Amino acid sequence: GSLVVNYPFDDDEQGIAVYSKSPDDAVFQQLALSYSKENTKMYQGSPCKDMYPTEYFPHGITNGAQWYNVPGGMQDWNYLNTNCFEVTIELGCVKYPRAEELPKYWEQNRRSLLQFMKQV
């Protein structure tokens, strides 16, 4: 897990971790930023320092392929084949948080989710 908004493309022609710009890159960045700006820890860009000390996401967002290459991912497939503008929102450094921690996740992401919905 991590705390970041990931946007297309998740794959590039060379199969390496490098920025892979989609035709709607500016729109995807706007959508991703609309979410991350409302989550202070995400927006700061280094949310998982203890687990991933070198990981840094400027403003809490990343192009998928720049982070790591995912050939054939659903996010890209939906964009290319159905014109669905999909982003992946990673909500925390721990993939499977304990049940008692879920209210904290809700509070950290409630405003982000509302802001993201306004973009529609």
N, C-alpha and C positions, 0 to 999 in steps of 0.2 A: 504494500500500500504506500500511498503518499498523500500529499495534500496539495492538489493542483488541478487545473482545468486543462485538459488535453484536447486539441482540435486537429482536424485533417490538414494534410495527409499524414497517415501513420506509416506509409510505405514510400520508398523512392526507387527509382529504376536501378540503382546500383546495389541496393540491399544493405546499405550502411546507415549509421545514425547521422543524418545530415538534414538540414531544413528542407522540407518538401512542400512548397507553396501551392495551394489550390487556387483555382480561378477566383474564389470568393474569400481569399485569405483575410482581407480587411474586415469582412463581416464576421468571420469566425473569431478573429481577435476581439472584436467588439463584444460578441456574445460571451466569450470566455472572461473578459475583463469585467463585464457587468456582474458576473458571479463572484469573482475573486475579490473585487474591491470591497464587498460587504463582509468579507471574512478576513479579519485583520491578520491572523496567523498565516493564512494562505497567501495573502497579498504580499507579505514580507519576503516570500520566496525561498526560505530555508527552513521548512517546517519540521523536518525529520533529522536534525543535526546529529542526534545520538545514534541513529541507525544508518544514515547515509550522509556522512560529514561533507562530502564534496558536491552533493546534489544542490543545485540552485536553479530556481525558476523565476526569472524577472517578472515581477508583479503577479506571481502565482499562476502563470499560464505557460503552456509550452506547445509547440508544434509536435505532434506525435512522433514523426520520424526523426526529429532532432533529439528527442529523448531516447527512444529506442525504436528500431524498425519492426513493424508488424505487418508482414505480407498477408493480404487477403482478409484484413480485419473488417468487422461489421460496420464500423464507423465510416470507413472509406467506401465500402460497397453500397451502403444506404445513400451516401452523397452522390456517387456516380450513377447509380441505377434507379434511384427513386426521387432524386433531388431533395432528400431529407437532410437538413442541416443538423447534424448530430455532433455533440461534444461528449467527452468522457470526463466525469467529475469524480476525482479520487478524494474521498472524504477524510482520510486519516492515515497515519503512519502504520497503524495496526489494522490488518485486514479484517480481523474478527474481534471487535471490542466486546467487552463484557456487557451484559444487559443493563447493569446499573449505570453504565457510562453513556447510554443512548440519549438521555435527556440533554447531556452536555453537547453532544453532536447536533441535536436539534437546535439548541440555542446558538451554536456557532454558525449554523447554516440557514436558519430561518429567513433572515433578511436577504441573504444571497439568493435563496430560492424565489422569494417574492420579486426581487429585482430582475432575476433571470426570466421569470414569467412575464414581466412587463415588456420584455423585448419582443415577445410574440406579437 
